[in-house]
């Protein structure tokens, strides 16, 4: 089997090349696995960001549609308040035109 020292050297070189190849494959496996996990994390982050963007769009649409309703509500409140003011002024004018009768107060005995 080992006839000369060259044979021993060849076997040593073969074993060291195999060991180096094994460790390179092992390292590549872990590097590839790490990259795969990184890609999964990035995809999950993209999904979360996409959901967040859709939520913001939904909120934006709700607010913009609410703003149009809010304008109508404020106009309604303005008209109602104007009607109330008009009603008050009409009532004041009626009160000013109405003559009150002054009746003397009845004074009675105080109850104990």
ABEGO torsion letter per residue (X at the ends): XBABAAAAAAAAAAAAAAAAAAAAAAAAAAAAAAAAAAAAAAAAAAAAAAAAAAAAAAAAAAAAAAAAAAAAAAAAAAAAAAAAAAAAAAAAAAAAABBBBBBBBBBBBBBX
